[in-house]
């Protein structure tokens, strides 16, 4: 409450005693105890101030302002507490809501209705075969046993074309021959060895180069063991003349005879000079020719095994 400056305005001069009882303030704390001579129990004062008992209007104004300030502070503090309380209620509601959701999820899992995350956890992962795939067929298996070696057999199987070339050495193909009477294609002890080990067929061809002739014979057996035994005997395959190659390695000249085997096939070579000269250890071209023709024939047998293995892999056999 504001009272202005200098106290209440009651007028001046006459009539001041009659208006004494109409003071504008209402609070009793503005007065001290009553004094003698005052019929109303109020202190004797001069209505226009000047005495020590005059109210301190500035102090009253400050007190009123102080009360208003405290009231505002209480209102602000109360509002802050209300905000905190509301936030706490909201947080509690959120927690209770989450707890409720968790409880619902637990009840759903217990009743046989898994949540999405649970369903993802139970999805099966990629599966892999517990057994490693079988390795590809081995070409050697197909040329080692007649039960697997089913491809056709003929002269072109071993001696294709009209020449054989190894590096820069070219050999012309001469006469060829095949027979099921294996002993007739052999000389000496080899004839008996072919028969004893169950020879099925013998394929022969003659190649020549620079006055050196080579007859290569391929004896076919049922198993690798039979071919191995036959290749270890005396190895005179009968030289095959004709088709431009004269007779050789007959009538006494020394010739080079060799044998080897691969799978169920035994290889034999008879190599010598076409002019009837005997072969010596210094005649390297004779040794080279025998090796070249044997290696080239072996390559044909190996290709036969590879072709059959590839076909078996393609068909899952």
Order of alpha helices (4+ residues) and beta strands (2+ residues): alpha-alpha-alpha-alpha-beta-beta-beta-alpha-beta-beta-alpha-beta-beta-beta-alpha
